[in-house]
Amino acid sequence: MLLVPALAGLAFLVLPLAGLLVRAPWSTLPARLAEPYVLEALRLSLVTATVATAMSLLLGVPLAWLLARVDFPGRRLVRALVTVPLVLPPVVGGVALLLVLGRRGLIGQWLESAFGITLPFTTAGVVVAEAFVAMPFLVISVEGALRAADRRYEEAAATLGASRWTVFRRVTLPMVMPGVVAGAVLCWARALGEFGATITFAGNFPGTTRTMPLAVYLALETEPEAAIVLSLVLLAVSVVILAGLRDRWVSAP
């Protein structure tokens, strides 16, 4: 009885992707991929997604450790707040960033007056927007790995005289490294595909803030075949990410 809805669900998910492959302009694909605006958008997307992932690692791993290992009042509320960007509409996230980091924002006006730093509608703004929506993937993955790790090894290292930093660096981090890597890859993929928060907070300026998703949206209005080519690039990246995480997320137990 479940076979029919299962097949319908499979078709619902696969057919749109198959449509990209069927309608792709394969004969002109190499030439279109070599066009300057495509390479420019791809370069910007790769750079900003990588920097956003590095930022997420720098801030997200300590945050995940705090949620997993420190019992403090309001921890459940903090965990809920960390996961809000997962369900928050990206455009709303972009508006929120503007209200806080914009030129007249709560923090943005201070950054501009004190340090001359302006984030909206800049490449740095793209990084901030991507990190905002992507960091929860890293935090959730690393927190889960920390909760599953055997703490007896950390306790044994501590009894042998290792400092807390040494225990974290030499024992804890290697144990949870698979979770860190998986979270970083998911974070990078999410940052690469970010659209709503980016266009709201950073705009759509060629060479500065126009990433691949924004280029797809713009090309769809004027040149649908170019939009298909750009979509194929993002689809290929998604397939590579999925293949890389196959053993952790996809394979049956």
C-alpha positions in Angstrom: 0.0 0.0 0.0 2.9 2.4 0.6 4.6 1.7 -2.8 2.5 4.1 -4.8 3.0 7.2 -2.5 6.7 6.2 -2.1 7.2 6.2 -5.9 5.2 9.5 -6.2 7.4 11.1 -3.6 10.5 9.8 -5.4 9.3 11.2 -8.7 8.4 14.5 -7.0 12.0 14.9 -5.8 13.9 13.5 -8.8 11.9 14.8 -11.8 12.8 18.5 -11.3 16.5 17.5 -11.2 16.1 15.4 -14.3 14.5 18.3 -16.0 17.7 20.3 -15.6 19.6 17.6 -17.3 17.2 17.1 -20.1 16.9 20.8 -20.9 20.5 21.7 -20.5 22.2 23.2 -23.6 24.9 20.5 -23.7 26.3 21.6 -27.1 27.1 25.1 -25.8 27.8 24.2 -22.2 31.6 24.5 -22.3 31.4 28.0 -23.9 28.8 29.2 -21.4 30.8 27.9 -18.5 33.8 29.9 -19.7 31.9 33.2 -19.9 33.4 35.8 -17.6 30.3 36.5 -15.5 29.9 32.8 -14.8 33.5 32.4 -13.7 33.3 35.6 -11.6 30.1 34.4 -9.8 31.6 31.0 -9.3 34.9 32.4 -7.9 33.0 34.7 -5.6 30.7 31.9 -4.4 33.7 29.6 -3.6 35.7 32.3 -1.8 32.8 33.6 0.3 31.5 30.1 1.2 35.0 29.0 2.3 35.5 32.1 4.4 32.0 31.8 5.9 32.8 28.1 6.8 36.1 29.2 8.4 34.2 31.8 10.4 31.6 29.2 11.4 34.4 26.8 12.6 36.1 29.5 14.6 32.8 30.5 16.4 30.7 27.3 16.0 33.0 24.7 17.5 33.4 26.5 20.8 29.6 27.2 20.8 28.9 23.5 20.2 31.3 22.5 23.1 29.5 25.0 25.4 26.1 23.5 24.6 27.3 19.9 24.9 29.6 20.1 27.9 28.6 23.0 30.1 25.4 22.9 32.2 24.2 26.5 32.6 20.8 28.1 33.1 19.0 28.7 29.9 20.9 26.1 27.9 17.8 24.8 26.2 16.8 28.4 25.2 20.3 29.1 23.8 20.2 25.8 21.8 16.8 26.9 20.4 18.1 30.3 19.5 21.1 28.7 17.7 18.8 26.6 15.5 16.5 29.5 14.6 18.3 30.3 11.4 17.5 26.8 10.2 13.8 27.6 10.1 13.9 31.4 9.7 13.1 32.6 6.2 16.4 33.7 4.7 15.0 37.1 3.7 14.0 37.7 7.3 17.5 36.8 8.3 18.8 39.4 5.9 16.5 42.0 7.3 17.6 41.2 10.8 21.2 41.5 9.8 20.5 44.9 8.3 18.8 46.1 11.5 21.9 45.0 13.6 24.8 45.5 11.2 23.5 48.1 8.8 24.8 51.6 8.7 22.0 52.6 11.1 21.9 49.3 12.9 22.4 48.6 16.5 26.1 47.6 16.0 26.6 48.7 12.4 26.5 52.4 13.2 29.1 52.0 15.9 31.4 49.9 13.6 31.2 52.7 11.0 31.8 55.6 13.3 34.5 53.9 15.4 36.4 51.8 12.8 35.0 52.9 9.4 33.7 49.3 8.8 30.7 49.0 6.6 29.3 45.5 6.0 26.1 45.8 4.0 26.4 45.5 0.2 30.0 44.4 0.4 31.8 41.0 -0.1 32.3 40.9 3.7 28.5 41.3 4.0 28.1 38.2 1.8 30.3 36.2 4.2 28.3 37.4 7.2 25.0 36.5 5.6 26.2 33.1 4.6 27.7 32.3 8.0 24.5 33.4 9.7 22.4 30.8 7.9 25.0 28.1 7.7 26.6 28.0 11.1 23.7 26.1 12.8 24.5 23.1 10.6 28.0 23.0 12.0 26.9 23.6 15.6 24.3 20.8 15.5 26.8 18.3 14.0 29.6 19.0 16.3 27.3 19.1 19.4 26.0 15.7 18.5 29.5 14.3 18.1 30.5 15.8 21.4 27.6 14.2 23.2 28.3 10.8 21.6 32.1 10.9 22.5 33.3 8.8 25.3 34.4 11.2 28.1 36.5 8.6 29.9 39.4 9.4 27.6 39.2 13.1 28.5 39.1 12.2 32.2 42.1 9.9 31.8 44.1 12.6 30.1 43.1 15.1 32.9 44.2 12.6 35.6 47.6 12.4 33.9 48.1 16.1 34.3 46.9 17.5 30.9 45.5 21.0 31.0 41.9 21.6 29.8 43.2 23.1 26.6 45.5 20.2 26.0 42.7 17.7 26.6 40.5 19.6 24.1 43.2 19.9 21.5 44.8 16.4 21.8 41.8 14.2 22.9 38.4 15.8 22.4 39.0 17.4 19.0 40.4 14.2 17.4 37.5 12.2 18.7 34.9 14.5 17.3 36.8 15.3 14.1 34.4 13.3 11.8 31.5 15.4 13.2 33.5 18.6 12.7 34.3 17.7 9.1 30.7 16.6 8.3 29.4 19.8 9.8 31.9 21.9 8.0 31.0 20.4 4.6 27.3 20.9 5.2 28.0 24.4 6.4 30.0 25.1 3.2 27.3 23.7 0.9 24.6 25.7 2.7 26.7 28.9 2.4 27.3 28.2 -1.3 23.6 28.0 -2.0 22.5 30.9 0.1 20.2 33.4 -1.7 17.7 35.3 0.5 19.9 36.7 3.2 22.6 37.5 0.7 20.5 39.5 -1.7 18.8 41.3 1.2 21.9 42.2 3.3 24.6 42.3 0.6 22.7 43.2 -2.6 23.4 41.9 -6.1 26.5 43.7 -7.5 28.7 42.0 -10.1 32.1 41.0 -8.9 31.3 42.1 -5.3 28.2 40.4 -4.0 26.7 38.5 -7.0 27.2 34.8 -6.1 26.0 31.8 -8.1 22.5 31.7 -6.7 22.0 35.4 -7.4 23.4 34.9 -10.9 20.9 32.1 -11.5 18.0 34.3 -10.5 19.2 37.2 -12.7 19.8 34.9 -15.7 16.4 33.3 -15.4 14.8 36.6 -16.2 16.8 37.4 -19.3 18.5 34.1 -20.5 17.0 30.9 -19.3 19.6 28.7 -20.8 22.3 30.5 -18.9 20.3 30.0 -15.7 20.2 26.2 -16.5 24.0 26.1 -16.9 24.5 27.9 -13.6 22.0 25.6 -11.9 23.9 22.6 -13.2 27.1 23.8 -11.6 25.4 24.1 -8.2 23.7 20.7 -8.8 27.1 19.1 -9.5 28.5 20.6 -6.3 25.6 19.3 -4.3 26.1 15.8 -5.7 29.8 15.9 -4.8 28.9 17.0 -1.3 26.4 14.2 -1.0 28.9 11.6 -2.2 31.4 12.9 0.2 29.0 12.5 3.1 27.5 9.2 1.9 29.0 7.0 4.6 27.9 9.3 7.4 24.4 10.4 6.3 23.1 8.2 3.5 24.3 4.7 3.9 22.0 2.3 5.6 23.1 1.0 9.0 
